[in-house]
Amino acid sequence: MTLTKNSLFEDVAKRGFTYKRAQEISETLLGIMKDTLQGGEDVLISGFGKFCVKRKKQRRGRNPATGEDLILTERKVVTFRPSAILRDKINGLK
């Protein structure tokens, strides 16, 4: 199952908030995270993981459908590195 924004709002609401308040809280948190990443800073959530902004240099690429060579421009990407706690939990170790 995929966690959607709507299901996130519902899960937060189950913890004692109205749906509208849960939506406001979640949207605020996601907005702060987006603004921080857009500014080029990392987001570290202790016990969960770290979202990092990385730069990718310009490089040669190829369109797999046509085989045509092209140049991929420099860009930024967001990566996620889970904490050891989350990794252990996912693997059933704790």
N, C-alpha and C positions, 0 to 999 in steps of 0.2 A: 504494500500500500504506500502510496505517495502522500507526504504531508503537504497539503495545500494551505494557502493563507486562511481559507474558510475553516478548515479543520483545526488549524492553529488557534483561531479565535474561539472556536467551540471548546477546545481543551483548556484554554486559559479561563474561559467563562465557568467551566466546571469546578474551578478552584476558588469560587466565591465571588466572582465578579459578574456584573451584567454583561450580556453579549456586546453591547455598545462600548462599555468601558474596556472590555477585553480587546476589542478591535482598536480602540485608541492607544492602549498600552503597546500592543503588538506593532501597530503602524509606526508609533514613535520610536520604538527600539530598532525596527528595520530601517527607518529613515536615518537615524543616527549612524547605523552601520554603513549605509550607502554613502552618506556624506563623508564619513571618515575614509572609506576606501577610495572615493572619488578624489579626495585630497592627497592620495598617495600614501596614506598611513595604514599600518596593519591594525587588525582588530583581534585582540587576544581575549578569549573568554576562558577563564581558569576552569579546569576540569572538563572542558568541551573541546577546545582547539583554537587554532590561529588561522585567520584569513589574511593572506599576504597579497600585495600588489607587486607583480613582477613585470619587468620590461622584456619584450621580445624584440630582438634586432630584425632589421630588414633581411629577407632571405629569398633565395630562389625556391619556387614551388612549381607544382604541375597540376593542372586540372585533370582529375582522374577520369572524368567523362570523355574529354576530348583529347587528352594527352598533351595539350598546349602548355608550353612553358610560360611562367609569369613570375612577377616579383611581388612577394607579400610584404606589405609595408610594415614599418615599426609599429608596435602596439603594446598595450598593457593588458595583462590577464590577471584574474584573481585565482589564487590557489588556496586549498584548504589542507591543513595538516592537523589531524586529530590529536588530542592529548593522549598520554599513556593510559589515563583513567578510562577515557571513552574507547580506546582501542581494546583494552582488556575486557570492558563490558560487552562490546560487540562480539568478541571472540569467546565469550562465556567464561572468562577466567575469574571474574569477580561479580 
